Amino acid sequence: QVQLVESGGGLVQAGGSLRLSCAASGSISSIGPMAWYHQAPGKQRELVAGITSKGDTHYIDRVKGRFTISRDSDKSATYLQMNDLKPEDTGIYYCNVHEYRDLSIVYWGQGTQVTVSP
C-alpha cells in the first residue's frame, strides 16, 4: 500500500507560480510511474503531466512550457512546478502513482486546490 499526500495549492494571480508536492509513504519501493491530474470545476479529471521510473516526462499541450514534473530518486515524492498560471488552471490537483510490478494498481492522493484569479 502507498499513501499520498499533496500540498502546495492555494490562491494565486494569473501569471504567478505554485509548486505542488506529493509525499509518498508506505511501500514506496513499489512505485513506478507518477503523475499529476487536474479536475476543473464541473469537469472530468484529466492527466496533465507524468513521469516514468526512468525520468521520462510527458505533458498535455496546454501546460507544455509552463509546468514541470519531477520526482525524488527514492520515489518518496513528486512535484509539479507550475509557472505562468492561467485562470483555466483552476481546480483540484491530484497525485497519482502506479505500482511498477502491476500498472493496474493505482493510488491517489486527496487533492490540493489551486485557484488562479484573473
Backbone as a ProteinNet text record, in pm:
[ID]
protein_1_A
[PRIMARY]
QVQLVESGGGLVQAGGSLRLSCAASGSISSIGPMAWYHQAPGKQRELVAGITSKGDTHYIDRVKGRFTISRDSDKSATYLQMNDLKPEDTGIYYCNVHEYRDLSIVYWGQGTQVTVSP
[TERTIARY]
83.4	0	87	37.1	106.5	8.2	52.7	-28.1	33.9	-52.3	-6.7	-72.2	7.3	-44.4	7.7	-84.8	-47.2	-45.1	33.6	37.8	86.7	73.6	128	24.9	-100.9	-203.1	-231.7	-314.8	-350	-410.1	-420	-475.1	-360.9	-361	-255.3	-314.8	-254.3	-298.8	-246.7	-317.9	-273.4	-131	-49.1	90.7	181.6	122.3	200.2	242.3	306.4	360.2	321.6	313.1	294.5	376.2	417.6	486.3	408.6	354.4	280.7	375.5	351.3	429.1	336.2	387.7	313.1	408.9	383.6	469	410.5	494.9	452	507	428.2	472.2	415.9	466.7	425.6	524.1	472.9	556.9	610.7	693.4	737.3	830.5	891.1	978.8	899.6	767.9	684.3	637.2	669.3	617.5	686.2	605.6	654.6	625.2	545.5	514.3	435.8	461.3	392.1	331.8	223.5	157	75.9	41.9	-48	-170.2	-286	-412.3	-476.1	-557.1	-628	-776.8	-855.7	-1001.2	-1057	-1098	-1159.8	-1302.9	-1357.4	-1495.5	-1594.1	-1671.4	-1772.2	-1720.6	-1591.2	-1532.4	-1466.6	-1433.9	-1368.8	-1221.8	-1167.9	-1027	-945.4	-836.5	-753.1	-606.4	-531.7	-387.6	-321	-237.8	-165.9	-17	39.9	183.1	214.2	310.4	351.5	501.4	555	697.4	716.7	800	824.1	931.8	953.1	1056.8	1195.1	1210	1338.1	1354.1	1246.1	1253.8	1203.2	1150.8	1091.6	961	940.6	822.7	732.3	605.9	513.4	409.1	355.8	262	150.9	35.6	-66	-23.7	-74.3	-26.2	-43.9	-154	-183.1	-92.5	-15.8	73.9	220.1	247.6	386.3	454.2	574.3	647.9	614	508	469.1	482.4	452.3	456.8	576.9	633.5	743.4	719	719.9	704.8	841.6	860.6	985.9	956.3	1057.1	1038	1169.5	1159.5	1278.1	1328.3	1459.1	1517.9	1475.3	1438.6	1396.8	1246.5	1178.8	1034.7	947.7	1005.9	928.4	842.4	863.4	784.4	787.1	683.6	681.5	634.8	675.9	648.4	593.3	515.7	467.3	491.7	590.1	617.5	527.9	446.5	351	381.9	420	452.6	352.4	347.9	258.3	116.8	66.9	-64	-174.9	-275.7	-390.1	-517.7	-622.8	-748.6	-799	-773.8	-820.6	-741.7	-635.3	-561.1	-627.6	-728.4	-800.5	-862.6	-855.6	-916.2	-842.3	-877.7	-810.5	-705.8	-587.5	-477.1	-453.7	-451	-434	-302.8	-238.4	-119.8	-164.2	-94.4	-131.5	-4.2	0.3	114.3	63.1	142.2	114.5	225.3	189.2	293.1	364.5	499.2	573.8	556.1	524	506.1	370.7	273.3	137.6	78.8	85.3	42.8	-106.3	-180.9	-324	-351.3	-251.5	-267.4	-230	-327.2	-313.2	-349	-275.6	-304.3	-326.1	-415.2	-446	-429.6	-390.7	-393.4	-530.8	-544.7	-674	-696.5	-590.6	-603	-567.4	-524.6	-496.2	-556.4	-621.7	-694.9	-600.8	-613.1	-540.8	-644.7	-636.3	-727.4	-644.9	-669	-596	-694.4	-672.2	-760.4	-713.6	-808.3	-772	-682.4
-119.8	0	124.9	224.3	352.8	461.5	552.1	667.4	792.3	879.9	1001.3	1122.7	1224.3	1348.3	1465.1	1539.3	1655.9	1780.6	1877.3	2007.1	2111	2236.9	2344.1	2422.4	2380.1	2455.3	2587.7	2668.6	2796.8	2889.5	3015.3	3119.7	3202.2	3221.6	3297.9	3378.1	3490.3	3569.6	3511.2	3537.2	3493.3	3541.6	3452.1	3482.3	3438.7	3403	3359.8	3215.1	3168.9	3032.8	2963.3	2832.9	2747.2	2620.4	2560.9	2431.8	2332.7	2233.1	2129.8	2016.9	1960.4	1846.3	1730.5	1611.5	1490.2	1397.8	1379.8	1294.4	1153.8	1058.2	918.1	848.7	758.6	677.7	537.3	446.5	306.9	231.6	153.4	70.2	149.3	250	339	269.2	157.8	85.8	24.1	11.9	-47.6	54.4	181.3	288	288	297.9	310.9	451.2	461.5	594.1	680.3	809.7	905.2	1012.5	1073.7	1171.3	1269.8	1378.6	1478.3	1491.1	1494.4	1513	1642.9	1698.2	1822.9	1800.8	1847.3	1842.7	1983	2040.1	2172.6	2159.7	2267.5	2262.6	2213.8	2112	2060	1976.7	1945.7	1869.5	1741.9	1655.2	1530.2	1553.5	1463.1	1468.3	1435.7	1510.5	1486.7	1482.3	1399	1389.6	1514.7	1580	1696.8	1671	1585.5	1558.6	1424.4	1354.7	1225.9	1209	1122.4	1093.7	945.2	882.4	739.6	713.6	585.3	546.8	589.5	598.3	639	790.8	861.4	1007.1	1071.6	991.3	1048.9	1118.8	1235.6	1315	1336.4	1360.4	1397.6	1491.6	1577.5	1682.7	1696.4	1742.3	1779.2	1912.9	1938.2	2054	2185.9	2201.4	2334.2	2372.3	2277.4	2311.4	2303.7	2258	2247	2383.6	2385.7	2509.9	2588.2	2549.3	2620	2530.8	2403.2	2309.6	2216.7	2179.2	2083.4	1981.7	1854.8	1748	1691.3	1654.1	1592.9	1494.4	1417.1	1319.2	1300.6	1262.9	1228.4	1092.3	1073.4	949	828.4	852.4	740.4	715.9	783.9	767.3	818.2	892.3	935.8	1057.8	1121.6	1241.2	1274.2	1342.8	1401.2	1544.8	1625.9	1768.8	1818	1924.8	1989.9	2139.7	2188.3	2332.1	2393.8	2488.7	2550	2699.2	2740.8	2880.5	2941.8	3073.7	3145.4	3087.8	3078.1	3017.5	3100.4	3029.2	3090.8	3054.2	3135	3100.9	2961	2913.6	2779.5	2668.3	2702.9	2604.7	2581.7	2659.1	2644.3	2505.7	2450.5	2320.4	2246	2120.1	2034	1951.7	1947.5	1870.8	1746.9	1632.6	1504.9	1438.9	1380.2	1299.1	1154.4	1087.1	950.9	871.5	749.9	662.4	523.2	452.7	314.2	226.9	104.4	11	-36.8	-45.4	-82.8	-229.7	-314.2	-457	-483.1	-403.1	-420.1	-281.4	-232.9	-95.9	-73.4	-182.3	-166.9	-125.7	-137.9	-94.6	52.2	132.6	278.1	335.4	436.7	507.4	655.1	715.7	857.6	931.9	1057.4	1144.4	1208.1	1291.5	1352.3	1479.6	1530.9	1650.7	1777.7	1875.9	2008.1	2112.2	2212.2	2312.3	2421.8	2451.3	2563	2657.9	2783.6	2884.2	2997.2	3025.2	3130.6	3242.4	3358.7	3470.7	3549	3607	3681.9	3802
0	0	0	-69.8	-77	-36.1	44.8	82.6	19.7	-30.6	-98.5	-34.3	-9.9	47.8	-33.6	-95	-173.8	-85.7	-128.5	-61.9	-161.7	-123.9	-206.7	-285.4	-280	-350.8	-283.3	-349.4	-291.7	-394.4	-356.8	-443.6	-499.3	-629.3	-694.3	-809.3	-840.4	-953.7	-1084	-1191	-1322.7	-1348.2	-1403.5	-1425.9	-1312.5	-1201.1	-1085.9	-1093.9	-986.7	-982.1	-853.1	-861.9	-745.3	-766.5	-655.8	-662.9	-576.6	-641.4	-570.9	-533	-417.8	-371.5	-340.4	-359.7	-326	-252.8	-125.8	-44	-38.4	-68.2	-66.5	57.4	111.7	225.2	209.7	290.7	279.5	191.5	98.8	12.5	-107.1	-78.7	-186.4	-284.3	-242.9	-336.2	-450.5	-434	-538.2	-641.7	-618.7	-705.5	-840.7	-945.1	-1081.6	-1131.7	-1237.3	-1292	-1192.5	-1198.1	-1113.6	-1202.7	-1159	-1244.6	-1161.9	-1228.2	-1170.9	-1262.2	-1199.3	-1268.9	-1222.9	-1309.9	-1281.3	-1303.1	-1206.7	-1222.8	-1206.3	-1317.2	-1314.2	-1263.2	-1209.7	-1158.1	-1263.4	-1230.7	-1321.1	-1435.9	-1434	-1545.3	-1495	-1589.2	-1553.6	-1523.4	-1444.5	-1412.7	-1537.5	-1559	-1675.8	-1634.3	-1705.1	-1683.2	-1738	-1658.4	-1708.7	-1725.3	-1641.1	-1650.5	-1587.4	-1646.8	-1593.2	-1602.7	-1518.7	-1520	-1494.9	-1577	-1564	-1459.6	-1432.2	-1337.1	-1385.9	-1518.2	-1575.4	-1580.2	-1549.8	-1551.8	-1679	-1770	-1891	-1853.7	-1912.3	-1877.9	-1998.5	-1971.5	-2077.2	-2019.4	-2106.4	-2065.7	-2169.7	-2122.5	-2220.1	-2281.2	-2401.2	-2477.5	-2403.4	-2331.9	-2276.5	-2159.2	-2107.1	-1996.4	-2036.6	-2158.9	-2204.4	-2200	-2145.6	-2133.1	-2008.5	-1939.1	-1815.7	-1691.6	-1705	-1591.9	-1606.7	-1493.3	-1491.5	-1380.9	-1419	-1321.1	-1288.4	-1164	-1122	-1009.9	-974	-866.4	-793.5	-667.4	-591.7	-639.2	-634.5	-684.1	-600.6	-475.4	-390.8	-398.3	-490	-515.2	-401.4	-310.6	-195.1	-221.9	-337.7	-365.4	-513.6	-555.7	-689	-675.4	-770.9	-763.7	-897.4	-890.2	-1011.1	-996.7	-1069.2	-1071.7	-1177.7	-1137.5	-1228.7	-1239.7	-1359	-1385.4	-1482.3	-1484.2	-1575.7	-1567.4	-1446.8	-1426	-1489.4	-1536.2	-1603.5	-1528.2	-1541.4	-1471.1	-1503.8	-1625.1	-1662.2	-1592.7	-1523.9	-1443.4	-1307.4	-1278.5	-1151.3	-1139.7	-1019.9	-995.6	-887.3	-873.9	-777.3	-850.6	-792.5	-849.7	-763.5	-830.6	-764.3	-806.9	-710.6	-735.7	-759.1	-846.9	-886.5	-908.5	-855.1	-883	-915.5	-995.5	-1029.2	-970.2	-933.2	-893.4	-1019.4	-1010.9	-1130.3	-1166.6	-1066.5	-1096.2	-1160.8	-1130.1	-1181.8	-1201.2	-1324.8	-1352	-1330.7	-1315.3	-1289.4	-1145.6	-1059.6	-919.8	-912.5	-872.9	-876.1	-739.2	-700.3	-575.5	-606.3	-528.9	-545.4	-413	-423.8	-308.3	-295.1	-193.3	-164.8	-244.8	-305.9	-388.3	-315.1	-392.2	-337.6	-431.3	-374.3	-452.9	-502.9	-630.7	-691.3	-750.5	-713	-766	-825.6	-953.2	-1023	-1056.3	-1000.3	-1024.6	-1147.7	-1222.2	-1344.2	-1313.7
[MASK]
++++++++++++++++++++++++++++++++++++++++++++++++++++++++++++++++++++++++++++++++++++++++++++++++++++++++++++++++++++++

